[in-house]
């Protein structure tokens, strides 16, 4: 399959665009590489003419790839002017997000080739309906940054939003949503915490006790971390008995935004 990866943004140390692309083309000739580069001297922005040119080409490539079998991916570096960042997200709403502390040519290449980036090979993670429901619930709460030590915390997601919005509720995934409803009660006071439900709306969050396991789950794309906890192991093993793993988790369920939140939390310990 033809594959294109476009890097967008600036990098500390201001490495040579030509040098970076030459190295990437040598190491991964199966990929067509490009870099829309900005610099600190230019406030990590572009003049209007260049912005229109490069982002116009980016949008055209994205549209053409969506109509074909070509794999098109965008990597967003941390250093990018807010105006260009907004324009980028208007074209590609879920780019691969590079860490903030990335530096230099070798630092960029090492990260692009790392498991955390999920580019080589492109991360695939399939699951059955129950596993998909579990991951979808977790991803929604991570996206909302809903985690607390106990019920006195302040970061919660209403149950109606948790079950009624993406990624738990999606067209064609009715079985996943129904399984998510069933799982909530089983996860309560283990992986998840809840409050309300009588006179106030029911709300949910991830217990901070399990946040390290959640971070590893979504960064590594592997259920193994959840098996380290006795209570979660029983749930995960029960779900794993269904061998029909027809659902692809990466992309619309486990988004790059969610993985980047987890990666930042993981780097913070």
C-alpha positions as a printed Julia matrix, in Angstrom:
269×3 Matrix{Float64}:
   0.0     0.0    0.0
   1.29    3.45  -0.92
   2.01    5.48   2.2
   2.7     9.16   2.9
   3.75   10.78   6.18
   3.82   14.57   6.42
   5.5    16.24   9.4
   4.16   19.68  10.34
   5.79   22.12  12.76
   9.11   23.2   14.19
  11.73   21.48  16.3
  14.11   22.7   18.96
  17.63   22.86  17.57
  16.27   23.71  14.1
  17.62   20.63  12.26
  17.97   20.74   8.5
  14.79   19.76   6.67
  16.82   18.22   3.86
  18.95   16.2    6.28
  15.92   14.86   8.15
  14.08   13.9    4.97
  17.2    12.28   3.47
  17.67   10.13   6.56
  14.0     9.16   6.68
  13.95    8.29   2.99
  17.04    6.14   3.47
  15.69    4.32   6.52
  12.1     4.01   5.28
  12.08    4.16   1.46
   8.61    2.58   1.39
   7.2     5.86   2.75
   6.91    9.16   0.89
   8.05   11.79   3.41
   7.49   15.54   3.59
   7.96   18.22   6.24
   6.09   21.53   6.4
   8.77   23.13   8.53
   8.53   26.31  10.63
  11.26   27.92  12.72
  11.65   29.87  15.93
  12.92   32.84  13.9
   9.59   32.89  12.1
   7.6    32.51  15.35
   6.85   28.94  14.23
   4.55   30.33  11.54
   4.51   30.91   7.77
   3.68   33.9    5.62
   0.17   33.81   4.18
   1.35   32.84   0.7
   3.4    29.87   1.92
   0.69   28.81   4.38
  -1.89   28.78   1.59
   0.46   26.83  -0.66
   1.59   24.13   1.78
  -1.67   23.63   3.63
  -3.57   23.66   0.34
  -1.38   20.81  -0.89
  -1.83   19.02   2.44
  -5.61   19.24   2.15
  -5.53   17.97  -1.44
  -3.4    14.98  -0.45
  -5.68   14.19   2.49
  -8.74   14.25   0.25
  -7.12   12.13  -2.45
  -5.95    9.56   0.1
  -9.44    9.29   1.58
 -10.76    8.31  -1.86
  -8.13    5.63  -2.42
  -6.26    2.87  -0.61
  -3.3     5.15   0.12
  -2.32    5.53   3.78
  -1.86    9.22   4.62
  -0.65   10.3    8.06
   0.21   13.67   9.57
   2.68   14.13  12.42
   2.26   17.39  14.35
   5.33   18.71  16.14
   4.72   20.65  19.34
   6.09   23.95  18.06
   3.49   25.38  15.69
   1.82   28.8   15.74
  -1.78   28.71  16.94
  -3.09   30.05  13.63
  -1.41   27.24  11.68
  -2.4    24.7   14.3
  -6.07   25.62  13.87
  -5.69   25.32  10.12
  -4.03   21.93  10.46
  -6.81   20.58  12.66
  -9.32   21.8   10.11
  -7.67   19.45   7.6
  -6.64   16.57   9.86
  -8.48   16.38  13.18
  -6.38   13.58  14.66
  -2.69   13.92  13.75
   0.02   11.93  15.48
   1.22   14.26  18.24
   4.94   14.49  18.97
   6.11   15.05  22.56
   6.92   18.57  23.72
  10.57   17.86  24.6
  11.63   16.46  21.21
  14.99   17.83  20.05
  17.2    17.58  16.98
  17.39   15.27  14.0
  18.15   12.05  15.87
  15.58   12.79  18.55
  12.89   13.22  15.91
  13.84   10.05  14.03
  14.14    7.98  17.22
  10.65    9.06  18.26
   9.12    8.5   14.8
  10.44    4.93  14.93
   9.33    4.33  18.52
   6.39    2.24  19.63
   4.86    5.32  21.26
   4.52    7.0   17.86
   2.79    3.91  16.46
   4.04    4.52  12.91
   6.36    1.53  12.32
   4.63   -0.7   11.78
   1.31    1.2   11.78
  -0.34    0.25  15.05
  -3.15   -2.29  14.72
  -5.16   -3.32  17.74
  -8.26   -5.46  17.31
 -10.73   -6.45  20.01
 -14.03   -8.21  20.6
 -17.2    -6.33  21.51
 -16.6    -6.41  25.29
 -12.96   -5.35  25.04
 -13.97   -2.57  22.64
 -16.61   -1.33  25.07
 -14.06   -1.3   27.9
 -11.5     0.66  25.88
 -14.15    3.06  24.54
 -15.3     3.92  28.08
 -11.72    4.5   29.19
 -10.92    6.64  26.14
 -13.93    8.87  26.67
 -12.93    9.52  30.28
  -9.28   10.11  29.35
 -10.31   12.53  26.61
 -12.36   14.45  29.2
  -9.5    14.15  31.74
 -12.0    12.67  34.19
 -10.03   11.02  36.97
 -10.18   11.46  40.74
  -8.77    9.96  43.9
 -12.24    9.64  45.44
 -15.77   10.97  45.1
 -14.71   14.35  46.5
 -12.77   15.13  43.32
 -14.0    17.56  40.67
 -13.23   15.92  37.31
 -16.26   13.91  36.18
 -18.17   12.95  33.04
 -21.95   12.66  33.12
 -23.22    9.17  32.39
 -25.41   10.45  29.54
 -22.33   11.91  27.85
 -20.17    8.87  28.6
 -22.63    6.46  27.0
 -24.17    8.77  24.45
 -21.14   10.31  22.75
 -18.19    9.07  20.72
 -16.36    6.73  21.01
 -18.82    4.68  23.1
 -21.74    5.52  20.84
 -20.94    5.37  17.15
 -22.91    4.43  14.03
 -22.74    0.69  13.49
 -21.44   -0.04  16.99
 -24.74   -0.59  18.81
 -23.44   -3.82  20.36
 -20.49   -1.93  21.82
 -22.74    0.66  23.43
 -24.97   -2.03  24.97
 -21.94   -3.84  26.32
 -20.61   -0.56  27.75
 -23.85   -0.1   29.71
 -23.45   -3.59  31.16
 -19.78   -3.06  31.99
 -20.23    0.17  33.93
 -21.73   -1.55  36.95
 -18.99   -4.15  36.99
 -16.23   -1.54  36.8
 -17.71    0.68  39.52
 -15.48    1.02  42.6
 -12.7    -0.85  40.77
 -11.36    0.87  37.66
 -14.05    3.55  37.79
 -15.67    5.72  40.43
 -19.23    7.05  40.29
 -21.37    9.52  42.16
 -24.91   10.88  41.95
 -27.79    9.06  40.36
 -30.72    9.86  42.65
 -31.34   13.61  42.82
 -28.33   14.53  40.68
 -27.08   13.17  37.33
 -24.92   10.05  37.57
 -21.26   10.85  36.85
 -18.16    8.75  36.26
 -14.38    9.01  36.37
 -11.28    6.81  36.36
  -9.86    6.03  39.78
  -6.38    7.55  40.0
  -5.25    4.26  41.57
  -5.61    2.71  38.11
  -4.35    5.64  36.05
  -0.83    4.17  35.57
  -2.34    0.98  34.15
  -4.68    2.98  31.9
  -1.76    5.0   30.57
   0.17    1.85  29.69
  -2.91    0.22  28.17
  -3.44    3.04  25.67
   0.19    3.94  24.93
   1.29    0.31  24.45
  -2.01   -0.8   22.82
  -2.05   -3.93  24.95
  -4.44   -5.29  27.61
  -1.52   -6.83  29.55
  -1.2    -3.96  32.1
  -4.79   -4.53  33.28
  -3.93   -8.14  34.1
  -1.57   -6.94  36.84
  -4.53   -6.09  39.09
  -6.48   -9.0   40.57
  -9.91   -7.39  40.26
  -9.33   -6.19  36.71
  -7.73   -9.47  35.64
 -10.97  -11.34  36.24
 -12.94   -8.84  34.15
 -10.42   -8.75  31.29
 -10.1   -12.53  31.13
 -13.88  -12.91  31.08
 -14.1   -10.46  28.19
 -11.25  -12.17  26.33
 -13.19  -15.46  26.06
 -14.98  -14.07  23.01
 -12.59  -14.72  20.12
 -14.48  -12.61  17.57
 -12.1    -9.63  17.4
 -13.68   -7.74  14.56
 -13.26   -4.21  15.92
 -10.24   -2.04  15.09
  -9.48    0.08  18.15
  -6.88    2.42  16.67
  -8.15    5.55  14.98
 -11.75    6.33  15.83
 -11.8     4.75  19.31
  -8.2     5.12  20.5
  -7.35    8.48  18.95
  -3.95   10.12  18.85
  -5.28   12.84  21.14
  -6.09   10.25  23.8
  -2.74    8.5   23.4
  -0.9    11.82  23.62
  -2.67   12.66  26.9
  -1.57    9.29  28.27
   1.98    9.69  26.95
   2.31   13.08  28.67
   0.95   11.67  31.91
   3.29    8.72  31.63
   6.32   10.96  31.13
   5.26   12.88  34.23
   5.26    9.62  36.19
